[in-house]
Amino acid sequence: MDAGGYRWEGADLILHTRIQPRASRDQWAESLEGRFRIRITAPPVDGQANAHLREFLAGLFGVAKSQVALLAGETGRDKRLRIAAPKRLPPGIEPPPHPDPRPAGLEAADSRTAFKHQKYSNPK
């Protein structure tokens, strides 16, 4: 698990959370011990807390509820969730690193081209 409570898998965000059901209000809290603390008002009865958590996270990240998937922890307080291509990021989460925009092998082609030009540009 990432020490910050999340990791990126491509455009998807994997969250490690600790849920506090029956809270006085819904709230995103700081990362503590490698998990983001989330308070939700729903009780942990008949999946109500999980449904409410998905709805809360969908609004927080600017995605549809169908883009929030519970990967692990259906009956526990510690949960792992996938947010598919989040549109917004709450405090404590950095955007994913951007890959190098150059196509693979471009540097090698450039160095070969530079070598050719260097070889033929020096008259004897």
C-alpha positions in Angstrom: 0.0 0.0 0.0 1.2 3.5 -0.8 2.2 5.5 2.3 -0.1 8.4 1.3 -3.3 6.3 1.2 -3.6 6.1 -2.6 -1.8 5.1 -5.8 -2.5 5.6 -9.5 -3.1 2.8 -12.0 -3.1 4.6 -15.3 -5.9 7.1 -15.1 -7.6 5.3 -12.2 -7.1 6.2 -8.6 -6.9 3.4 -6.0 -7.9 4.7 -2.5 -7.1 3.1 0.8 -9.6 4.4 3.4 -10.8 4.1 6.9 -14.6 4.7 7.2 -16.4 6.1 10.2 -20.2 5.4 9.7 -22.9 7.2 11.6 -20.9 10.5 11.7 -22.7 13.8 12.2 -21.8 14.8 8.6 -20.1 13.5 5.5 -16.4 14.6 5.5 -13.1 13.8 3.7 -10.3 13.9 6.3 -6.5 13.7 6.4 -4.5 10.6 5.6 -3.5 8.8 8.8 -1.4 5.6 8.9 -1.6 5.1 5.2 -5.4 5.5 4.8 -7.7 8.5 4.2 -10.3 8.9 6.9 -13.8 9.4 5.6 -16.8 10.2 7.8 -20.3 9.4 6.5 -23.7 9.8 8.0 -25.1 6.4 6.9 -25.3 3.5 9.3 -23.4 0.3 8.5 -26.6 -1.7 8.0 -27.6 -3.7 4.8 -24.9 -2.0 2.6 -26.3 1.5 3.3 -22.8 2.8 4.3 -21.1 1.4 1.2 -23.8 2.9 -1.1 -23.6 6.2 0.7 -19.8 6.1 0.5 -19.8 5.5 -3.3 -22.3 8.4 -3.7 -20.2 10.7 -1.5 -16.9 9.9 -3.3 -18.6 10.2 -6.7 -19.5 13.8 -5.9 -16.2 14.6 -4.3 -14.2 13.3 -7.4 -16.7 14.6 -10.0 -17.6 11.2 -11.5 -20.7 9.1 -11.8 -21.5 6.6 -9.0 -20.8 3.8 -11.5 -17.1 5.0 -11.7 -16.6 4.3 -8.0 -15.9 0.6 -7.3 -15.4 -1.1 -4.0 -12.5 -3.4 -4.4 -12.1 -4.7 -0.9 -13.6 -4.3 2.6 -17.3 -4.7 2.0 -18.1 -5.5 5.6 -15.1 -3.7 7.3 -14.2 -0.2 8.1 -10.9 -0.4 6.1 -11.8 -0.3 2.4 -10.0 -0.1 -1.0 -11.8 1.7 -3.8 -11.2 2.5 -7.4 -12.2 5.9 -8.8 -12.2 5.7 -12.6 -10.6 8.8 -14.2 -11.4 11.3 -11.5 -12.3 14.9 -12.7 -11.4 16.6 -9.3 -9.0 15.7 -6.6 -9.5 16.5 -2.9 -6.8 17.7 -0.6 -4.0 15.2 -0.1 -4.1 13.6 -3.5 -1.7 14.7 -6.3 -2.4 14.3 -10.0 -0.9 11.2 -11.7 2.6 11.6 -13.2 2.5 12.3 -16.9 4.4 9.9 -19.1 7.1 11.2 -21.5 5.1 12.6 -24.5 7.8 11.4 -27.0 7.2 8.0 -28.6 9.3 5.1 -27.4 12.6 4.9 -29.3 12.7 8.6 -30.4 15.9 9.3 -28.6 17.6 6.4 -30.2 16.5 7.5 -33.7 17.6 11.1 -33.0 21.1 9.9 -31.8 21.5 7.8 -35.0 20.5 10.7 -37.2 22.8 13.0 -35.4 25.6 10.4 -35.8 25.0 10.1 -39.5 25.0 13.9 -40.0 28.2 14.2 -38.0 29.9 11.4 -40.0 29.1 12.9 -43.4 29.3 16.6 -42.6 33.1 16.5 -42.0 34.9 16.6 -45.3 38.4 15.1 -45.4 
